[in-house]
Amino acid sequence: MASVTLDRVTKRFGEVTAVNNVTIEVLDREFLVLVGPSGCGKSTTLRLIAGLEELTDGNIYIGDRLVNDVAPKDRDIAMVFQSYALYPHMSVYDNLAFGLKLRKTPKKEIERRVQEAAELLAIGELLDRKPKQLSGGQRQRVALGRAIVREPKVFLMDEPLSNLDAKLRVQTRAELIRLHERLQTTVIYVTHDQTEAMTMGSRIAVLRDGVLQQLGSPQNVYDFPSNMFVAGFIGSPAMNFFDARITGTVDNMQVELSGGGATLNVPPDKRARYADYLGKDVIFGLRPEDMFDPVFAPSRTTESELVRGNVDVFEPLGSEVYLYMIAGDDSFIARVDPRTAAAVGSEYELVFDMNTMHIFDPATQEAIGEEETG
């Protein structure tokens, strides 16, 4: 296996900068996820690593080897695409073996690799079938198997689950996690789905407009987003943002919501980090899952504030309820216990867990006082 290093990598298409000065070190045997909205540069970054696009600037290393001018076939990588790209006239066995045959791999070695991949992916009984006889999930396994038999240093995966239905996507996601644990290989995985990123990645790299926004473990990025974009992109529903002002003193500090919805006390352990913003406008952020029905609020919400608002929309999802609330001029979403007594058109109080609050600079949109991520 091998590490992959992107050193100030840039890719321009004419006047459009698709990847802008990105530096990432992917550790040996790590599962790194590149995540972001469409057009953020994640697939272009993957294609640069694969050698399918030519660098404009910067360097790419696989292990200790500089691969800027190395042909894709000589980079010792295997790529799995969104489209399965299976040969329809070939059996599953021949699809798996085709790349090895092109490389003039001995027949016994081809047989060993194909059988091992088939066993690993539980497709042994499918080896004689043609792709048209397979389900979407089975075709995806064959596409993965074709990469596995190569025994490459690095696997590159470009939204490989996006063609699957929701249930199969969840199932295949778990299979990929188990597969990585068994193979102990380096994987760079591209997706726009933040749930995939959070559940699969050892670390995630959030991209926007070709610029790396944050790199860290999924939990760290969720808990300590570096800016409003990351805070709003990671997590579903997205974090709520309120125009606000820091008021009071360092010893008695409040967040006053500009929409007139509430004035909230800042927990003592957070006051020092916001001291420079006393009397200044800020953006207050709180995730929907950190707002609770008072009856069902967990005991951990020791630093909490009650906010009263009107229920505008009630969305029951079985295990939880989304409440679309209006408080003064502010609107927000709360994710609460399904046993809530809230009802559309009623006024209802919610508990805001201030231990999980976030503050952002309105000019730069950067987080204020967040812990350093890694």
MODABEL-V442926 format. One record per residue. SS is DSSP state (a for helix, b for strand, c for the rest). PHI is phi in whole degrees, 0 to 359 (999 if undefined). Layout:
# MODABEL-V442926
ss->SS phi->PHI
ss->SS phi->PHI
This chain:
# MODABEL-V442926
ss->c phi->999
ss->c phi->202
ss->c phi->277
ss->b phi->229
ss->b phi->239
ss->b phi->258
ss->b phi->246
ss->b phi->52
ss->b phi->280
ss->b phi->226
ss->b phi->224
ss->b phi->244
ss->b phi->247
ss->c phi->64
ss->c phi->269
ss->b phi->266
ss->b phi->263
ss->b phi->278
ss->b phi->228
ss->b phi->236
ss->b phi->56
ss->b phi->271
ss->b phi->238
ss->b phi->217
ss->b phi->249
ss->b phi->269
ss->c phi->285
ss->c phi->302
ss->c phi->72
ss->c phi->275
ss->b phi->251
ss->b phi->258
ss->b phi->250
ss->b phi->266
ss->b phi->228
ss->c phi->166
ss->c phi->289
ss->c phi->303
ss->c phi->84
ss->c phi->275
ss->c phi->103
ss->a phi->291
ss->a phi->291
ss->a phi->297
ss->a phi->299
ss->a phi->296
ss->a phi->292
ss->a phi->294
ss->a phi->296
ss->a phi->286
ss->c phi->89
ss->c phi->277
ss->c phi->233
ss->c phi->269
ss->c phi->297
ss->c phi->273
ss->b phi->203
ss->b phi->96
ss->b phi->225
ss->b phi->234
ss->b phi->241
ss->b phi->247
ss->c phi->66
ss->c phi->264
ss->b phi->265
ss->b phi->287
ss->c phi->244
ss->c phi->311
ss->c phi->250
ss->c phi->269
ss->c phi->296
ss->a phi->308
ss->a phi->292
ss->a phi->256
ss->c phi->270
ss->c phi->58
ss->b phi->235
ss->b phi->228
ss->b phi->239
ss->b phi->243
ss->c phi->260
ss->c phi->299
ss->c phi->275
ss->c phi->291
ss->c phi->54
ss->c phi->272
ss->c phi->282
ss->c phi->293
ss->c phi->272
ss->c phi->257
ss->b phi->289
ss->a phi->302
ss->a phi->303
ss->a phi->291
ss->a phi->298
ss->a phi->293
ss->a phi->273
ss->a phi->302
ss->a phi->298
ss->a phi->291
ss->a phi->297
ss->a phi->299
ss->c phi->272
ss->c phi->57
ss->c phi->291
ss->c phi->304
ss->a phi->301
ss->a phi->297
ss->a phi->291
ss->a phi->300
ss->a phi->301
ss->a phi->298
ss->a phi->294
ss->a phi->296
ss->a phi->295
ss->a phi->294
ss->a phi->294
ss->a phi->297
ss->a phi->292
ss->a phi->298
ss->a phi->261
ss->c phi->57
ss->c phi->237
ss->a phi->302
ss->a phi->281
ss->a phi->257
ss->c phi->298
ss->c phi->269
ss->c phi->276
ss->b phi->266
ss->a phi->307
ss->a phi->294
ss->a phi->268
ss->c phi->251
ss->c phi->283
ss->a phi->301
ss->a phi->294
ss->a phi->292
ss->a phi->297
ss->a phi->294
ss->a phi->296
ss->a phi->296
ss->a phi->299
ss->a phi->294
ss->a phi->299
ss->a phi->298
ss->a phi->285
ss->a phi->296
ss->c phi->296
ss->c phi->292
ss->c phi->51
ss->c phi->280
ss->c phi->285
ss->b phi->221
ss->b phi->259
ss->b phi->246
ss->b phi->234
ss->b phi->252
ss->c phi->46
ss->c phi->289
ss->c phi->256
ss->c phi->292
ss->c phi->272
ss->c phi->269
ss->c phi->287
ss->a phi->301
ss->a phi->295
ss->a phi->291
ss->a phi->296
ss->a phi->296
ss->a phi->296
ss->a phi->291
ss->a phi->300
ss->a phi->295
ss->a phi->296
ss->a phi->295
ss->a phi->297
ss->a phi->296
ss->a phi->297
ss->a phi->297
ss->a phi->296
ss->a phi->282
ss->a phi->281
ss->c phi->51
ss->c phi->244
ss->b phi->277
ss->b phi->233
ss->b phi->242
ss->b phi->237
ss->b phi->255
ss->b phi->204
ss->c phi->261
ss->c phi->270
ss->a phi->292
ss->a phi->293
ss->a phi->301
ss->a phi->299
ss->a phi->294
ss->a phi->274
ss->a phi->255
ss->c phi->280
ss->c phi->294
ss->b phi->222
ss->b phi->235
ss->b phi->244
ss->b phi->266
ss->b phi->245
ss->b phi->212
ss->c phi->52
ss->c phi->80
ss->b phi->251
ss->b phi->290
ss->b phi->269
ss->b phi->196
ss->b phi->227
ss->b phi->179
ss->c phi->294
ss->a phi->306
ss->a phi->293
ss->a phi->293
ss->a phi->294
ss->a phi->292
ss->a phi->284
ss->c phi->229
ss->c phi->298
ss->c phi->281
ss->b phi->203
ss->a phi->294
ss->a phi->297
ss->a phi->297
ss->a phi->299
ss->a phi->278
ss->a phi->274
ss->c phi->269
ss->c phi->115
ss->c phi->218
ss->c phi->300
ss->c phi->294
ss->c phi->303
ss->b phi->278
ss->b phi->239
ss->b phi->231
ss->b phi->294
ss->b phi->207
ss->b phi->218
ss->b phi->276
ss->b phi->234
ss->b phi->88
ss->c phi->230
ss->c phi->299
ss->c phi->272
ss->c phi->212
ss->b phi->258
ss->b phi->231
ss->b phi->251
ss->b phi->260
ss->b phi->289
ss->c phi->293
ss->c phi->283
ss->c phi->82
ss->c phi->287
ss->c phi->187
ss->b phi->241
ss->b phi->243
ss->b phi->283
ss->c phi->275
ss->c phi->303
ss->a phi->306
ss->a phi->285
ss->a phi->253
ss->c phi->293
ss->a phi->299
ss->a phi->290
ss->a phi->255
ss->a phi->302
ss->a phi->289
ss->a phi->254
ss->b phi->302
ss->c phi->79
ss->c phi->246
ss->b phi->284
ss->b phi->217
ss->b phi->250
ss->b phi->265
ss->b phi->237
ss->b phi->210
ss->c phi->284
ss->a phi->304
ss->a phi->283
ss->a phi->257
ss->b phi->241
ss->b phi->232
ss->b phi->295
ss->a phi->306
ss->a phi->293
ss->a phi->244
ss->c phi->294
ss->c phi->293
ss->c phi->293
ss->c phi->290
ss->c phi->280
ss->c phi->287
ss->c phi->253
ss->b phi->227
ss->b phi->226
ss->b phi->268
ss->b phi->236
ss->b phi->258
ss->b phi->207
ss->b phi->259
ss->b phi->280
ss->b phi->266
ss->b phi->222
ss->b phi->239
ss->b phi->246
ss->b phi->279
ss->c phi->239
ss->c phi->87
ss->c phi->277
ss->c phi->200
ss->b phi->229
ss->b phi->263
ss->b phi->254
ss->b phi->268
ss->b phi->248
ss->b phi->234
ss->b phi->229
ss->c phi->64
ss->c phi->266
ss->b phi->264
ss->b phi->233
ss->b phi->202
ss->b phi->244
ss->b phi->243
ss->b phi->253
ss->b phi->238
ss->c phi->298
ss->c phi->296
ss->c phi->276
ss->c phi->304
ss->c phi->267
ss->c phi->298
ss->c phi->215
ss->c phi->303
ss->c phi->88
ss->c phi->268
ss->b phi->269
ss->b phi->213
ss->b phi->264
ss->b phi->233
ss->b phi->268
ss->b phi->265
ss->b phi->279
ss->a phi->286
ss->a phi->296
ss->a phi->252
ss->c phi->292
ss->b phi->227
ss->b phi->234
ss->b phi->234
ss->c phi->285
ss->c phi->293
ss->c phi->280
ss->c phi->264
ss->c phi->65
ss->b phi->280
ss->b phi->290
ss->c phi->252
ss->c phi->72
ss->c phi->282
ss->c phi->288
ss->c phi->291
ss->c phi->262
ss->c phi->208
